[in-house]
Amino acid sequence: MTSGDVISIARETVWIIVKTAVPVLLVSMIVGLIISLFQTLTSIQEQTLTFVPKLLAILIALMVMGSWILNEIVEFMGTLWGNFSQYIT
């Protein structure tokens, strides 16, 4: 196994992490932005107000996208473990 193979595997791993994390992070960011606008417009300065809506939005996003995220990770791991014999030599 060459250093190029290790870099390739690391690159694919980082890409899978980014690809599966970004949708949930975007949902959290959008909900946070909406709550911040609401707080600014109504002059409510409660810091804990964003916690519950973000938590619910992330939970719903994981329920909706969870199967896709799991399939992406399982597919990557299947490919990685399927090529394991090539990595040993």
URDA-V616932 format. One record per residue. SS is DSSP state (H for helix, E for strand, - for the rest). Layout:
SS, SS
//
This chain:
-, -, H, H, H, H, H, H, H, H, H, H, H, H, H, H, H, H, H, H, H, H, H, H, H, H, H, H, H, H, H, H, H, H, H, H, H, H, H, H, H, H, -, -, -, -, -, -, H, H, H, H, H, H, H, H, H, H, H, H, H, H, H, H, H, H, H, H, H, H, H, H, H, H, H, H, H, H, H, H, H, H, -, H, H, H, H, H, -
//
